[in-house]
Amino acid sequence: MFKDKNGNFIGKGEYLVFEMLTTLFPDKEMKTQVKFIDLLTEEWADTVSERQEKETIDIVVFTDPILAVRVQDPHHSGEITAQRDLVQKKTLEWNGLRVIDIQHYNCPNIMKEKPNKESMRELVEALNHEGIH
């Protein structure tokens, strides 16, 4: 994990997932490090905590529905972080987004940042698991 020039934390595999998504969705707009609050309706945005105001979504693909792609490294397995992730996921879903979690334990090639057939297969499986074909 490192900080980019804007101060955002970039975890393992994020750049690789972004590149593979541009291959899978060549005609769709994509953004990285999108503020969580910016993806919520006005009604929901008024309910976020101070901590949630600082949260970002790793990659957003502007399809119908919008895809919120979260690359989850091992630190997301901790109890507190996992609970925060669940709240974030449910809030995004209640706002009409589809959440795609790229879990470290299901995607070892992505976490190794190895662009190959296996890393693409891992991404496609994660998308398929959420009903995105």
CYANA upper distance limits for C-alpha pairs under 8 A (distance plus 0.5 A):
  1 MET  CA      9 PHE  CA      7.03
  1 MET  CA     10 ILE  CA      5.96
  1 MET  CA     11 GLY  CA      4.83
  1 MET  CA     12 LYS  CA      6.45
  2 PHE  CA      9 PHE  CA      6.05
  2 PHE  CA     10 ILE  CA      5.88
  2 PHE  CA     11 GLY  CA      7.22
  3 LYS  CA      7 GLY  CA      5.72
  3 LYS  CA      8 ASN  CA      5.71
  3 LYS  CA      9 PHE  CA      4.98
  3 LYS  CA     10 ILE  CA      6.38
  4 ASP  CA      8 ASN  CA      5.92
  4 ASP  CA      9 PHE  CA      7.01
  4 ASP  CA     10 ILE  CA      7.19
  8 ASN  CA     33 GLN  CA      7.51
 10 ILE  CA     14 GLU  CA      7.19
 10 ILE  CA     58 ASP  CA      8.37
 11 GLY  CA     71 VAL  CA      7.81
 11 GLY  CA     72 GLN  CA      8.50
 11 GLY  CA     73 ASP  CA      7.48
 12 LYS  CA     71 VAL  CA      8.26
 12 LYS  CA     73 ASP  CA      7.27
 12 LYS  CA    110 ILE  CA      8.41
 12 LYS  CA    111 MET  CA      6.06
 12 LYS  CA    112 LYS  CA      7.96
 12 LYS  CA    113 GLU  CA      7.44
 13 GLY  CA     17 VAL  CA      6.57
 13 GLY  CA     71 VAL  CA      7.37
 13 GLY  CA    110 ILE  CA      5.74
 13 GLY  CA    111 MET  CA      5.43
 13 GLY  CA    112 LYS  CA      7.51
 13 GLY  CA    113 GLU  CA      5.68
 14 GLU  CA     18 PHE  CA      6.67
 14 GLU  CA     58 ASP  CA      7.48
 14 GLU  CA     59 ILE  CA      8.42
 14 GLU  CA     71 VAL  CA      6.63
 15 TYR  CA     19 GLU  CA      6.76
 16 LEU  CA     20 MET  CA      6.72
 16 LEU  CA    110 ILE  CA      7.37
 16 LEU  CA    113 GLU  CA      6.61
 16 LEU  CA    114 LYS  CA      8.20
 16 LEU  CA    115 PRO  CA      7.24
 17 VAL  CA     21 LEU  CA      6.52
 17 VAL  CA    110 ILE  CA      7.74
 17 VAL  CA    123 LEU  CA      7.89
 18 PHE  CA     22 THR  CA      6.82
 18 PHE  CA     59 ILE  CA      7.39
 19 GLU  CA     23 THR  CA      7.17
 20 MET  CA     24 LEU  CA      6.88
 20 MET  CA    120 MET  CA      7.31
 20 MET  CA    123 LEU  CA      8.50
 21 LEU  CA     25 PHE  CA      6.28
 21 LEU  CA     26 PRO  CA      8.30
 22 THR  CA     26 PRO  CA      5.58
 22 THR  CA     28 LYS  CA      8.37
 22 THR  CA     30 MET  CA      8.36
 28 LYS  CA     61 VAL  CA      7.21
 28 LYS  CA     62 PHE  CA      6.54
 28 LYS  CA     63 THR  CA      7.05
 29 GLU  CA     61 VAL  CA      6.64
 29 GLU  CA     62 PHE  CA      5.95
 29 GLU  CA     63 THR  CA      8.45
 30 MET  CA     59 ILE  CA      7.47
 30 MET  CA     60 VAL  CA      6.06
 30 MET  CA     61 VAL  CA      5.09
 30 MET  CA     62 PHE  CA      6.61
 31 LYS  CA     59 ILE  CA      6.24
 31 LYS  CA     60 VAL  CA      5.83
 31 LYS  CA     61 VAL  CA      7.32
 32 THR  CA     57 ILE  CA      7.69
 32 THR  CA     58 ASP  CA      5.91
 32 THR  CA     59 ILE  CA      4.91
 32 THR  CA     60 VAL  CA      6.82
 33 GLN  CA     56 THR  CA      5.75
 33 GLN  CA     57 ILE  CA      5.78
 33 GLN  CA     58 ASP  CA      5.27
 33 GLN  CA     59 ILE  CA      6.67
 34 VAL  CA     38 ASP  CA      7.71
 34 VAL  CA     39 LEU  CA      8.42
 34 VAL  CA     56 THR  CA      5.64
 34 VAL  CA     57 ILE  CA      5.66
 34 VAL  CA     58 ASP  CA      7.28
 34 VAL  CA     59 ILE  CA      7.52
 34 VAL  CA     60 VAL  CA      7.47
 35 LYS  CA     39 LEU  CA      7.62
 35 LYS  CA     53 GLU  CA      8.00
 35 LYS  CA     54 LYS  CA      7.61
 35 LYS  CA     55 GLU  CA      6.53
 35 LYS  CA     56 THR  CA      4.76
 35 LYS  CA     57 ILE  CA      6.78
 36 PHE  CA     40 LEU  CA      7.67
 36 PHE  CA     52 GLN  CA      7.64
 36 PHE  CA     53 GLU  CA      7.45
 36 PHE  CA     54 LYS  CA      8.19
 36 PHE  CA     55 GLU  CA      6.05
 36 PHE  CA     56 THR  CA      5.44
 36 PHE  CA     57 ILE  CA      6.47
 37 ILE  CA     45 ALA  CA      6.17
 37 ILE  CA     48 VAL  CA      7.94
 37 ILE  CA     52 GLN  CA      7.88
 37 ILE  CA     53 GLU  CA      6.50
 37 ILE  CA     55 GLU  CA      8.32
 38 ASP  CA     45 ALA  CA      8.25
 39 LEU  CA     92 LEU  CA      7.94
 39 LEU  CA     95 ASN  CA      8.27
 40 LEU  CA     44 TRP  CA      6.26
 40 LEU  CA     45 ALA  CA      6.05
 40 LEU  CA     92 LEU  CA      7.58
 40 LEU  CA     95 ASN  CA      6.47
 41 THR  CA     45 ALA  CA      6.48
 41 THR  CA     95 ASN  CA      7.15
 42 GLU  CA     46 ASP  CA      6.89
 43 GLU  CA     47 THR  CA      7.86
 44 TRP  CA     48 VAL  CA      7.57
 44 TRP  CA     95 ASN  CA      8.44
 48 VAL  CA     52 GLN  CA      6.27
 48 VAL  CA     53 GLU  CA      7.03
 49 SER  CA     53 GLU  CA      6.85
 50 GLU  CA     54 LYS  CA      7.64
 51 ARG  CA     55 GLU  CA      7.43
 57 ILE  CA     68 ALA  CA      7.07
 57 ILE  CA     69 VAL  CA      7.41
 57 ILE  CA     70 ARG  CA      6.73
 58 ASP  CA     68 ALA  CA      8.12
 58 ASP  CA     69 VAL  CA      6.61
 58 ASP  CA     70 ARG  CA      5.82
 58 ASP  CA     71 VAL  CA      7.20
 59 ILE  CA     68 ALA  CA      6.61
 59 ILE  CA     69 VAL  CA      5.52
 59 ILE  CA     70 ARG  CA      7.18
 60 VAL  CA     66 ILE  CA      7.57
 60 VAL  CA     67 LEU  CA      6.10
 60 VAL  CA     68 ALA  CA      5.25
 60 VAL  CA     69 VAL  CA      6.50
 61 VAL  CA     66 ILE  CA      6.39
 61 VAL  CA     67 LEU  CA      5.50
 61 VAL  CA     68 ALA  CA      7.16
 61 VAL  CA     69 VAL  CA      8.23
 62 PHE  CA     66 ILE  CA      5.34
 62 PHE  CA     67 LEU  CA      7.02
 63 THR  CA     67 LEU  CA      7.12
 65 PRO  CA     96 GLY  CA      7.32
 65 PRO  CA     97 LEU  CA      6.32
 65 PRO  CA     98 ARG  CA      6.98
 66 ILE  CA     96 GLY  CA      8.05
 66 ILE  CA     97 LEU  CA      5.57
 66 ILE  CA     98 ARG  CA      6.70
 67 LEU  CA     97 LEU  CA      6.34
 67 LEU  CA     98 ARG  CA      5.36
 67 LEU  CA     99 VAL  CA      6.39
 67 LEU  CA    100 ILE  CA      7.40
 68 ALA  CA     92 LEU  CA      8.48
 68 ALA  CA     97 LEU  CA      7.09
 68 ALA  CA     98 ARG  CA      6.53
 68 ALA  CA     99 VAL  CA      5.27
 68 ALA  CA    100 ILE  CA      6.57
 69 VAL  CA     99 VAL  CA      6.45
 69 VAL  CA    100 ILE  CA      5.22
 69 VAL  CA    101 ASP  CA      6.46
 69 VAL  CA    102 ILE  CA      7.84
 70 ARG  CA     99 VAL  CA      7.91
 70 ARG  CA    100 ILE  CA      6.69
 70 ARG  CA    101 ASP  CA      5.41
 70 ARG  CA    102 ILE  CA      6.58
 71 VAL  CA    101 ASP  CA      6.51
 71 VAL  CA    102 ILE  CA      5.19
 71 VAL  CA    103 GLN  CA      6.93
 71 VAL  CA    104 HIS  CA      8.25
 72 GLN  CA     76 HIS  CA      6.33
 72 GLN  CA    101 ASP  CA      7.11
 72 GLN  CA    102 ILE  CA      6.21
 72 GLN  CA    103 GLN  CA      5.41
 72 GLN  CA    104 HIS  CA      6.40
 73 ASP  CA     77 SER  CA      8.41
 73 ASP  CA    103 GLN  CA      7.09
 73 ASP  CA    104 HIS  CA      5.57
 73 ASP  CA    111 MET  CA      7.90
 74 PRO  CA     78 GLY  CA      8.41
 74 PRO  CA    104 HIS  CA      6.69
 74 PRO  CA    105 TYR  CA      8.47
 75 HIS  CA     81 THR  CA      7.94
 76 HIS  CA     81 THR  CA      5.90
 76 HIS  CA     82 ALA  CA      6.05
 76 HIS  CA     85 ASP  CA      8.20
 77 SER  CA     81 THR  CA      7.42
 77 SER  CA     82 ALA  CA      6.29
 78 GLY  CA     82 ALA  CA      6.33
 79 GLU  CA     83 GLN  CA      6.72
 80 ILE  CA     84 ARG  CA      6.82
 81 THR  CA     85 ASP  CA      6.54
 82 ALA  CA     86 LEU  CA      6.70
 83 GLN  CA     87 VAL  CA      6.88
 84 ARG  CA     88 GLN  CA      6.67
 85 ASP  CA     89 LYS  CA      6.51
 86 LEU  CA     90 LYS  CA      6.63
 87 VAL  CA     91 THR  CA      6.59
 88 GLN  CA     92 LEU  CA      6.68
 89 LYS  CA     93 GLU  CA      6.68
 89 LYS  CA     99 VAL  CA      6.90
 90 LYS  CA     94 TRP  CA      6.55
 91 THR  CA     95 ASN  CA      6.82
 92 LEU  CA     96 GLY  CA      7.09
 92 LEU  CA     97 LEU  CA      5.95
 92 LEU  CA     98 ARG  CA      7.87
 92 LEU  CA     99 VAL  CA      7.72
 93 GLU  CA     97 LEU  CA      5.42
 93 GLU  CA     98 ARG  CA      6.45
 93 GLU  CA     99 VAL  CA      7.42
 98 ARG  CA    130 GLU  CA      8.18
 99 VAL  CA    130 GLU  CA      8.16
100 ILE  CA    126 ALA  CA      7.22
100 ILE  CA    127 LEU  CA      6.89
100 ILE  CA    130 GLU  CA      7.05
101 ASP  CA    126 ALA  CA      7.46
102 ILE  CA    106 ASN  CA      7.94
102 ILE  CA    107 CYS  CA      7.26
102 ILE  CA    123 LEU  CA      7.63
102 ILE  CA    126 ALA  CA      6.82
103 GLN  CA    107 CYS  CA      6.58
104 HIS  CA    108 PRO  CA      6.48
104 HIS  CA    110 ILE  CA      8.37
104 HIS  CA    111 MET  CA      6.67
106 ASN  CA    122 GLU  CA      7.67
107 CYS  CA    111 MET  CA      6.86
107 CYS  CA    119 SER  CA      7.51
107 CYS  CA    122 GLU  CA      5.97
107 CYS  CA    123 LEU  CA      8.05
108 PRO  CA    112 LYS  CA      6.67
108 PRO  CA    119 SER  CA      8.30
109 ASN  CA    113 GLU  CA      6.73
109 ASN  CA    114 LYS  CA      6.09
109 ASN  CA    115 PRO  CA      8.27
109 ASN  CA    118 GLU  CA      7.03
109 ASN  CA    119 SER  CA      5.47
109 ASN  CA    122 GLU  CA      8.23
110 ILE  CA    114 LYS  CA      6.54
110 ILE  CA    115 PRO  CA      7.92
110 ILE  CA    119 SER  CA      5.62
110 ILE  CA    122 GLU  CA      7.94
110 ILE  CA    123 LEU  CA      8.50
114 LYS  CA    119 SER  CA      7.21
115 PRO  CA    119 SER  CA      6.56
115 PRO  CA    120 MET  CA      7.96
116 ASN  CA    120 MET  CA      6.94
117 LYS  CA    121 ARG  CA      6.57
118 GLU  CA    122 GLU  CA      6.69
119 SER  CA    123 LEU  CA      6.87
120 MET  CA    124 VAL  CA      6.64
121 ARG  CA    125 GLU  CA      6.56
122 GLU  CA    126 ALA  CA      6.79
123 LEU  CA    127 LEU  CA      6.78
124 VAL  CA    128 ASN  CA      6.53
124 VAL  CA    133 HIS  CA      8.39
125 GLU  CA    129 HIS  CA      6.48
126 ALA  CA    130 GLU  CA      7.21
127 LEU  CA    131 GLY  CA      6.98
127 LEU  CA    132 ILE  CA      5.50
127 LEU  CA    133 HIS  CA      7.24
128 ASN  CA    132 ILE  CA      5.46
128 ASN  CA    133 HIS  CA      6.09
